[in-house]
Amino acid sequence: MDTTQLQGLIGTLAVLGLLALVVLPAVVGAVHDRRVDRQLERAAEERRASHRVARPA
């Protein structure tokens, strides 16, 4: 591997590293939002289930 190839490899790795630093917080945020959405849906279902009143026939 000569100097030009090594510089190209280092540049490519640097760009990929910066891309990961930029994308990672967005991915973590999206995963967190989905988890919160699931928790809210579960709480709403439990609330609906607890507020259902059995009507006498």
Secondary structure, DSSP 8 states (H G I E B T S, - for coil): --HHHHHHHHHHHHHHHHHHHHHHHHHHHHHHHHHHHHHHHHHHHHHHHHH------
